[in-house]
Amino acid sequence: MGMKPVKTTGGHVSPFERIKRTNEAGMEYWLSREFAGVLGYGDYRNFEAVIEKARLSCFNSGHRIEDHFVEITEMVPIGSKDK
């Protein structure tokens, strides 16, 4: 797994490209905590509602949620603002 920013026109690298990750199969993915930070959510708990809305939209559009959202548990350091 790795992160490799891709430069766009004019040499600018999108903040979404900066946090994009790629698995062993070459599939791209993003971690929700990093995604929340790029979008300006200071408290991750507020971003969880956004994720739930996105999951519902995925389902309502006829896509399998499991194909687009993977649940992972990630430990955050004690004293972190991301509790």
Jmol script that loads the backbone (N, CA, C; Angstrom):
load data "model"
ATOM      1  N   MET A   1       0.841  -1.172   0.000  1.00  0.00           N
ATOM      2  CA  MET A   1       0.000   0.000   0.000  1.00  0.00           C
ATOM      3  C   MET A   1       0.882   1.228   0.000  1.00  0.00           C
ATOM      4  N   GLY A   2       0.439   2.239  -0.730  1.00  0.00           N
ATOM      5  CA  GLY A   2       1.273   3.416  -0.741  1.00  0.00           C
ATOM      6  C   GLY A   2       0.518   4.648  -1.150  1.00  0.00           C
ATOM      7  N   MET A   3       1.195   5.752  -0.972  1.00  0.00           N
ATOM      8  CA  MET A   3       0.636   7.034  -1.360  1.00  0.00           C
ATOM      9  C   MET A   3       1.596   7.648  -2.360  1.00  0.00           C
ATOM     10  N   LYS A   4       1.074   8.062  -3.527  1.00  0.00           N
ATOM     11  CA  LYS A   4       1.906   8.669  -4.549  1.00  0.00           C
ATOM     12  C   LYS A   4       1.132   9.808  -5.185  1.00  0.00           C
ATOM     13  N   PRO A   5       1.420  11.057  -4.812  1.00  0.00           N
ATOM     14  CA  PRO A   5       0.697  12.191  -5.383  1.00  0.00           C
ATOM     15  C   PRO A   5       0.883  12.291  -6.891  1.00  0.00           C
ATOM     16  N   VAL A   6      -0.167  12.648  -7.579  1.00  0.00           N
ATOM     17  CA  VAL A   6      -0.126  12.838  -9.019  1.00  0.00           C
ATOM     18  C   VAL A   6      -0.291  14.317  -9.299  1.00  0.00           C
ATOM     19  N   LYS A   7       0.638  14.874 -10.080  1.00  0.00           N
ATOM     20  CA  LYS A   7       0.560  16.298 -10.407  1.00  0.00           C
ATOM     21  C   LYS A   7      -0.463  16.514 -11.517  1.00  0.00           C
ATOM     22  N   THR A   8      -1.256  17.558 -11.364  1.00  0.00           N
ATOM     23  CA  THR A   8      -2.236  17.916 -12.375  1.00  0.00           C
ATOM     24  C   THR A   8      -1.666  19.042 -13.213  1.00  0.00           C
ATOM     25  N   THR A   9      -2.460  19.594 -14.082  1.00  0.00           N
ATOM     26  CA  THR A   9      -2.026  20.692 -14.939  1.00  0.00           C
ATOM     27  C   THR A   9      -1.427  21.819 -14.103  1.00  0.00           C
ATOM     28  N   GLY A  10      -0.312  22.317 -14.506  1.00  0.00           N
ATOM     29  CA  GLY A  10       0.335  23.416 -13.803  1.00  0.00           C
ATOM     30  C   GLY A  10       1.136  22.967 -12.598  1.00  0.00           C
ATOM     31  N   GLY A  11       1.281  21.657 -12.395  1.00  0.00           N
ATOM     32  CA  GLY A  11       2.071  21.147 -11.283  1.00  0.00           C
ATOM     33  C   GLY A  11       1.341  21.097  -9.958  1.00  0.00           C
ATOM     34  N   HIS A  12       0.078  21.513  -9.910  1.00  0.00           N
ATOM     35  CA  HIS A  12      -0.708  21.493  -8.669  1.00  0.00           C
ATOM     36  C   HIS A  12      -1.118  20.051  -8.344  1.00  0.00           C
ATOM     37  N   VAL A  13      -0.964  19.676  -7.095  1.00  0.00           N
ATOM     38  CA  VAL A  13      -1.398  18.363  -6.642  1.00  0.00           C
ATOM     39  C   VAL A  13      -2.642  18.548  -5.776  1.00  0.00           C
ATOM     40  N   SER A  14      -3.729  17.922  -6.199  1.00  0.00           N
ATOM     41  CA  SER A  14      -4.989  18.011  -5.472  1.00  0.00           C
ATOM     42  C   SER A  14      -4.811  17.477  -4.054  1.00  0.00           C
ATOM     43  N   PRO A  15      -5.494  18.075  -3.066  1.00  0.00           N
ATOM     44  CA  PRO A  15      -5.406  17.537  -1.704  1.00  0.00           C
ATOM     45  C   PRO A  15      -5.948  16.115  -1.627  1.00  0.00           C
ATOM     46  N   PHE A  16      -6.877  15.765  -2.504  1.00  0.00           N
ATOM     47  CA  PHE A  16      -7.413  14.405  -2.520  1.00  0.00           C
ATOM     48  C   PHE A  16      -6.392  13.421  -3.089  1.00  0.00           C
ATOM     49  N   GLU A  17      -5.611  13.879  -4.051  1.00  0.00           N
ATOM     50  CA  GLU A  17      -4.540  13.046  -4.599  1.00  0.00           C
ATOM     51  C   GLU A  17      -3.441  12.835  -3.554  1.00  0.00           C
ATOM     52  N   ARG A  18      -3.229  13.837  -2.716  1.00  0.00           N
ATOM     53  CA  ARG A  18      -2.187  13.729  -1.691  1.00  0.00           C
ATOM     54  C   ARG A  18      -2.492  12.634  -0.669  1.00  0.00           C
ATOM     55  N   ILE A  19      -3.783  12.398  -0.394  1.00  0.00           N
ATOM     56  CA  ILE A  19      -4.136  11.399   0.629  1.00  0.00           C
ATOM     57  C   ILE A  19      -4.597  10.074   0.018  1.00  0.00           C
ATOM     58  N   LYS A  20      -4.641  10.012  -1.309  1.00  0.00           N
ATOM     59  CA  LYS A  20      -5.067   8.779  -1.979  1.00  0.00           C
ATOM     60  C   LYS A  20      -4.074   7.662  -1.693  1.00  0.00           C
ATOM     61  N   ARG A  21      -4.601   6.478  -1.473  1.00  0.00           N
ATOM     62  CA  ARG A  21      -3.770   5.301  -1.253  1.00  0.00           C
ATOM     63  C   ARG A  21      -4.108   4.275  -2.324  1.00  0.00           C
ATOM     64  N   THR A  22      -3.205   3.350  -2.549  1.00  0.00           N
ATOM     65  CA  THR A  22      -3.401   2.301  -3.539  1.00  0.00           C
ATOM     66  C   THR A  22      -3.058   0.966  -2.904  1.00  0.00           C
ATOM     67  N   ASN A  23      -3.941  -0.014  -3.067  1.00  0.00           N
ATOM     68  CA  ASN A  23      -3.670  -1.336  -2.493  1.00  0.00           C
ATOM     69  C   ASN A  23      -2.813  -2.167  -3.440  1.00  0.00           C
ATOM     70  N   GLU A  24      -2.533  -3.404  -3.057  1.00  0.00           N
ATOM     71  CA  GLU A  24      -1.662  -4.281  -3.835  1.00  0.00           C
ATOM     72  C   GLU A  24      -2.221  -4.551  -5.234  1.00  0.00           C
ATOM     73  N   ALA A  25      -3.542  -4.501  -5.393  1.00  0.00           N
ATOM     74  CA  ALA A  25      -4.191  -4.768  -6.680  1.00  0.00           C
ATOM     75  C   ALA A  25      -4.280  -3.512  -7.548  1.00  0.00           C
ATOM     76  N   GLY A  26      -3.779  -2.386  -7.038  1.00  0.00           N
ATOM     77  CA  GLY A  26      -3.814  -1.141  -7.788  1.00  0.00           C
ATOM     78  C   GLY A  26      -5.100  -0.351  -7.629  1.00  0.00           C
ATOM     79  N   MET A  27      -5.969  -0.794  -6.729  1.00  0.00           N
ATOM     80  CA  MET A  27      -7.228  -0.083  -6.484  1.00  0.00           C
ATOM     81  C   MET A  27      -6.974   1.114  -5.565  1.00  0.00           C
ATOM     82  N   GLU A  28      -7.589   2.238  -5.898  1.00  0.00           N
ATOM     83  CA  GLU A  28      -7.430   3.451  -5.108  1.00  0.00           C
ATOM     84  C   GLU A  28      -8.437   3.481  -3.962  1.00  0.00           C
ATOM     85  N   TYR A  29      -8.010   4.055  -2.841  1.00  0.00           N
ATOM     86  CA  TYR A  29      -8.915   4.224  -1.713  1.00  0.00           C
ATOM     87  C   TYR A  29      -8.423   5.374  -0.841  1.00  0.00           C
ATOM     88  N   TRP A  30      -9.334   5.849   0.016  1.00  0.00           N
ATOM     89  CA  TRP A  30      -9.032   6.940   0.927  1.00  0.00           C
ATOM     90  C   TRP A  30      -9.449   6.535   2.328  1.00  0.00           C
ATOM     91  N   LEU A  31      -8.712   6.972   3.341  1.00  0.00           N
ATOM     92  CA  LEU A  31      -9.097   6.743   4.731  1.00  0.00           C
ATOM     93  C   LEU A  31      -9.992   7.896   5.170  1.00  0.00           C
ATOM     94  N   SER A  32     -11.093   7.548   5.822  1.00  0.00           N
ATOM     95  CA  SER A  32     -12.082   8.570   6.157  1.00  0.00           C
ATOM     96  C   SER A  32     -11.527   9.656   7.076  1.00  0.00           C
ATOM     97  N   ARG A  33     -10.659   9.310   7.998  1.00  0.00           N
ATOM     98  CA  ARG A  33     -10.104  10.338   8.899  1.00  0.00           C
ATOM     99  C   ARG A  33      -9.284  11.356   8.118  1.00  0.00           C
ATOM    100  N   GLU A  34      -8.512  10.898   7.153  1.00  0.00           N
ATOM    101  CA  GLU A  34      -7.732  11.823   6.328  1.00  0.00           C
ATOM    102  C   GLU A  34      -8.652  12.640   5.422  1.00  0.00           C
ATOM    103  N   PHE A  35      -9.667  11.982   4.871  1.00  0.00           N
ATOM    104  CA  PHE A  35     -10.633  12.647   4.002  1.00  0.00           C
ATOM    105  C   PHE A  35     -11.349  13.758   4.773  1.00  0.00           C
ATOM    106  N   ALA A  36     -11.743  13.461   6.015  1.00  0.00           N
ATOM    107  CA  ALA A  36     -12.416  14.447   6.861  1.00  0.00           C
ATOM    108  C   ALA A  36     -11.534  15.669   7.079  1.00  0.00           C
ATOM    109  N   GLY A  37     -10.251  15.434   7.299  1.00  0.00           N
ATOM    110  CA  GLY A  37      -9.324  16.549   7.511  1.00  0.00           C
ATOM    111  C   GLY A  37      -9.208  17.447   6.293  1.00  0.00           C
ATOM    112  N   VAL A  38      -9.119  16.844   5.117  1.00  0.00           N
ATOM    113  CA  VAL A  38      -9.028  17.618   3.876  1.00  0.00           C
ATOM    114  C   VAL A  38     -10.288  18.465   3.684  1.00  0.00           C
ATOM    115  N   LEU A  39     -11.435  17.919   4.082  1.00  0.00           N
ATOM    116  CA  LEU A  39     -12.697  18.640   3.919  1.00  0.00           C
ATOM    117  C   LEU A  39     -12.962  19.648   5.039  1.00  0.00           C
ATOM    118  N   GLY A  40     -12.051  19.725   6.020  1.00  0.00           N
ATOM    119  CA  GLY A  40     -12.150  20.740   7.051  1.00  0.00           C
ATOM    120  C   GLY A  40     -12.956  20.358   8.284  1.00  0.00           C
ATOM    121  N   TYR A  41     -13.221  19.079   8.483  1.00  0.00           N
ATOM    122  CA  TYR A  41     -13.935  18.648   9.686  1.00  0.00           C
ATOM    123  C   TYR A  41     -12.936  18.546  10.833  1.00  0.00           C
ATOM    124  N   GLY A  42     -13.084  19.391  11.829  1.00  0.00           N
ATOM    125  CA  GLY A  42     -12.182  19.389  12.970  1.00  0.00           C
ATOM    126  C   GLY A  42     -12.451  18.238  13.920  1.00  0.00           C
ATOM    127  N   ASP A  43     -13.683  17.794  13.973  1.00  0.00           N
ATOM    128  CA  ASP A  43     -14.076  16.709  14.873  1.00  0.00           C
ATOM    129  C   ASP A  43     -14.600  15.553  14.014  1.00  0.00           C
ATOM    130  N   TYR A  44     -13.928  14.429  14.051  1.00  0.00           N
ATOM    131  CA  TYR A  44     -14.280  13.297  13.206  1.00  0.00           C
ATOM    132  C   TYR A  44     -15.711  12.825  13.439  1.00  0.00           C
ATOM    133  N   ARG A  45     -16.189  12.955  14.659  1.00  0.00           N
ATOM    134  CA  ARG A  45     -17.572  12.532  14.953  1.00  0.00           C
ATOM    135  C   ARG A  45     -18.573  13.242  14.046  1.00  0.00           C
ATOM    136  N   ASN A  46     -18.305  14.482  13.693  1.00  0.00           N
ATOM    137  CA  ASN A  46     -19.203  15.214  12.797  1.00  0.00           C
ATOM    138  C   ASN A  46     -19.162  14.657  11.372  1.00  0.00           C
ATOM    139  N   PHE A  47     -18.036  14.078  10.999  1.00  0.00           N
ATOM    140  CA  PHE A  47     -17.890  13.521   9.654  1.00  0.00           C
ATOM    141  C   PHE A  47     -18.569  12.160   9.523  1.00  0.00           C
ATOM    142  N   GLU A  48     -18.769  11.460  10.624  1.00  0.00           N
ATOM    143  CA  GLU A  48     -19.412  10.145  10.566  1.00  0.00           C
ATOM    144  C   GLU A  48     -20.815  10.222   9.982  1.00  0.00           C
ATOM    145  N   ALA A  49     -21.544  11.303  10.231  1.00  0.00           N
ATOM    146  CA  ALA A  49     -22.880  11.472   9.645  1.00  0.00           C
ATOM    147  C   ALA A  49     -22.793  11.618   8.126  1.00  0.00           C
ATOM    148  N   VAL A  50     -21.734  12.257   7.649  1.00  0.00           N
ATOM    149  CA  VAL A  50     -21.515  12.418   6.212  1.00  0.00           C
ATOM    150  C   VAL A  50     -21.282  11.052   5.577  1.00  0.00           C
ATOM    151  N   ILE A  51     -20.502  10.223   6.248  1.00  0.00           N
ATOM    152  CA  ILE A  51     -20.235   8.877   5.741  1.00  0.00           C
ATOM    153  C   ILE A  51     -21.535   8.078   5.648  1.00  0.00           C
ATOM    154  N   GLU A  52     -22.370   8.169   6.657  1.00  0.00           N
ATOM    155  CA  GLU A  52     -23.644   7.439   6.638  1.00  0.00           C
ATOM    156  C   GLU A  52     -24.536   7.908   5.491  1.00  0.00           C
ATOM    157  N   LYS A  53     -24.549   9.198   5.215  1.00  0.00           N
ATOM    158  CA  LYS A  53     -25.334   9.716   4.088  1.00  0.00           C
ATOM    159  C   LYS A  53     -24.775   9.188   2.766  1.00  0.00           C
ATOM    160  N   ALA A  54     -23.468   9.123   2.669  1.00  0.00           N
ATOM    161  CA  ALA A  54     -22.840   8.605   1.451  1.00  0.00           C
ATOM    162  C   ALA A  54     -23.151   7.126   1.266  1.00  0.00           C
ATOM    163  N   ARG A  55     -23.155   6.360   2.356  1.00  0.00           N
ATOM    164  CA  ARG A  55     -23.501   4.938   2.278  1.00  0.00           C
ATOM    165  C   ARG A  55     -24.945   4.766   1.818  1.00  0.00           C
ATOM    166  N   LEU A  56     -25.847   5.573   2.339  1.00  0.00           N
ATOM    167  CA  LEU A  56     -27.248   5.502   1.946  1.00  0.00           C
ATOM    168  C   LEU A  56     -27.425   5.876   0.471  1.00  0.00           C
ATOM    169  N   SER A  57     -26.723   6.899   0.019  1.00  0.00           N
ATOM    170  CA  SER A  57     -26.784   7.298  -1.390  1.00  0.00           C
ATOM    171  C   SER A  57     -26.259   6.194  -2.297  1.00  0.00           C
ATOM    172  N   CYS A  58     -25.218   5.540  -1.866  1.00  0.00           N
ATOM    173  CA  CYS A  58     -24.657   4.412  -2.609  1.00  0.00           C
ATOM    174  C   CYS A  58     -25.712   3.317  -2.764  1.00  0.00           C
ATOM    175  N   PHE A  59     -26.344   2.965  -1.668  1.00  0.00           N
ATOM    176  CA  PHE A  59     -27.390   1.933  -1.669  1.00  0.00           C
ATOM    177  C   PHE A  59     -28.573   2.347  -2.544  1.00  0.00           C
ATOM    178  N   ASN A  60     -29.026   3.584  -2.377  1.00  0.00           N
ATOM    179  CA  ASN A  60     -30.186   4.071  -3.132  1.00  0.00           C
ATOM    180  C   ASN A  60     -29.931   4.148  -4.630  1.00  0.00           C
ATOM    181  N   SER A  61     -28.671   4.243  -5.024  1.00  0.00           N
ATOM    182  CA  SER A  61     -28.346   4.295  -6.450  1.00  0.00           C
ATOM    183  C   SER A  61     -28.140   2.900  -7.039  1.00  0.00           C
ATOM    184  N   GLY A  62     -28.395   1.878  -6.218  1.00  0.00           N
ATOM    185  CA  GLY A  62     -28.335   0.500  -6.722  1.00  0.00           C
ATOM    186  C   GLY A  62     -26.980  -0.169  -6.618  1.00  0.00           C
ATOM    187  N   HIS A  63     -26.056   0.445  -5.891  1.00  0.00           N
ATOM    188  CA  HIS A  63     -24.722  -0.140  -5.735  1.00  0.00           C
ATOM    189  C   HIS A  63     -24.627  -0.870  -4.400  1.00  0.00           C
ATOM    190  N   ARG A  64     -23.775  -1.869  -4.354  1.00  0.00           N
ATOM    191  CA  ARG A  64     -23.537  -2.587  -3.102  1.00  0.00           C
ATOM    192  C   ARG A  64     -22.618  -1.751  -2.218  1.00  0.00           C
ATOM    193  N   ILE A  65     -23.065  -1.469  -1.013  1.00  0.00           N
ATOM    194  CA  ILE A  65     -22.276  -0.678  -0.068  1.00  0.00           C
ATOM    195  C   ILE A  65     -20.924  -1.342   0.175  1.00  0.00           C
ATOM    196  N   GLU A  66     -20.920  -2.663   0.281  1.00  0.00           N
ATOM    197  CA  GLU A  66     -19.688  -3.409   0.571  1.00  0.00           C
ATOM    198  C   GLU A  66     -18.627  -3.242  -0.510  1.00  0.00           C
ATOM    199  N   ASP A  67     -19.048  -2.886  -1.727  1.00  0.00           N
ATOM    200  CA  ASP A  67     -18.096  -2.690  -2.822  1.00  0.00           C
ATOM    201  C   ASP A  67     -17.409  -1.326  -2.753  1.00  0.00           C
ATOM    202  N   HIS A  68     -17.941  -0.425  -1.943  1.00  0.00           N
ATOM    203  CA  HIS A  68     -17.424   0.943  -1.931  1.00  0.00           C
ATOM    204  C   HIS A  68     -16.998   1.457  -0.564  1.00  0.00           C
ATOM    205  N   PHE A  69     -17.454   0.815   0.501  1.00  0.00           N
ATOM    206  CA  PHE A  69     -17.126   1.237   1.860  1.00  0.00           C
ATOM    207  C   PHE A  69     -16.640   0.022   2.647  1.00  0.00           C
ATOM    208  N   VAL A  70     -15.484   0.144   3.262  1.00  0.00           N
ATOM    209  CA  VAL A  70     -14.927  -0.935   4.067  1.00  0.00           C
ATOM    210  C   VAL A  70     -14.749  -0.420   5.486  1.00  0.00           C
ATOM    211  N   GLU A  71     -15.294  -1.161   6.427  1.00  0.00           N
ATOM    212  CA  GLU A  71     -15.162  -0.785   7.844  1.00  0.00           C
ATOM    213  C   GLU A  71     -13.788  -1.223   8.347  1.00  0.00           C
ATOM    214  N   ILE A  72     -13.050  -0.294   8.924  1.00  0.00           N
ATOM    215  CA  ILE A  72     -11.784  -0.630   9.575  1.00  0.00           C
ATOM    216  C   ILE A  72     -11.760   0.072  10.927  1.00  0.00           C
ATOM    217  N   THR A  73     -11.018  -0.491  11.843  1.00  0.00           N
ATOM    218  CA  THR A  73     -10.843   0.137  13.144  1.00  0.00           C
ATOM    219  C   THR A  73      -9.413   0.635  13.209  1.00  0.00           C
ATOM    220  N   GLU A  74      -9.278   1.914  13.480  1.00  0.00           N
ATOM    221  CA  GLU A  74      -7.962   2.526  13.516  1.00  0.00           C
ATOM    222  C   GLU A  74      -7.790   3.181  14.883  1.00  0.00           C
ATOM    223  N   MET A  75      -6.703   2.877  15.541  1.00  0.00           N
ATOM    224  CA  MET A  75      -6.432   3.460  16.848  1.00  0.00           C
ATOM    225  C   MET A  75      -5.908   4.881  16.663  1.00  0.00           C
ATOM    226  N   VAL A  76      -6.383   5.776  17.512  1.00  0.00           N
ATOM    227  CA  VAL A  76      -5.857   7.138  17.518  1.00  0.00           C
ATOM    228  C   VAL A  76      -5.099   7.333  18.826  1.00  0.00           C
ATOM    229  N   PRO A  77      -4.063   8.148  18.798  1.00  0.00           N
ATOM    230  CA  PRO A  77      -3.272   8.358  20.020  1.00  0.00           C
ATOM    231  C   PRO A  77      -4.101   8.964  21.141  1.00  0.00           C
ATOM    232  N   ILE A  78      -3.804   8.565  22.364  1.00  0.00           N
ATOM    233  CA  ILE A  78      -4.471   9.131  23.535  1.00  0.00           C
ATOM    234  C   ILE A  78      -4.183  10.630  23.566  1.00  0.00           C
ATOM    235  N   GLY A  79      -5.218  11.405  23.836  1.00  0.00           N
ATOM    236  CA  GLY A  79      -5.064  12.868  23.846  1.00  0.00           C
ATOM    237  C   GLY A  79      -5.314  13.483  22.495  1.00  0.00           C
ATOM    238  N   SER A  80      -5.600  12.646  21.492  1.00  0.00           N
ATOM    239  CA  SER A  80      -5.868  13.156  20.148  1.00  0.00           C
ATOM    240  C   SER A  80      -7.219  13.860  20.127  1.00  0.00           C
ATOM    241  N   LYS A  81      -7.360  14.842  19.265  1.00  0.00           N
ATOM    242  CA  LYS A  81      -8.630  15.542  19.098  1.00  0.00           C
ATOM    243  C   LYS A  81      -9.614  14.714  18.279  1.00  0.00           C
ATOM    244  N   ASP A  82      -9.172  13.574  17.706  1.00  0.00           N
ATOM    245  CA  ASP A  82     -10.012  12.738  16.857  1.00  0.00           C
ATOM    246  C   ASP A  82     -10.773  11.675  17.624  1.00  0.00           C
ATOM    247  N   LYS A  83     -10.943  11.822  18.920  1.00  0.00           N
ATOM    248  CA  LYS A  83     -11.638  10.803  19.711  1.00  0.00           C
ATOM    249  C   LYS A  83     -13.064  10.636  19.263  1.00  0.00           C
TER     250      LYS A  83
END
end "model"
wireframe off; spacefill off
backbone 0.3
color backbone group
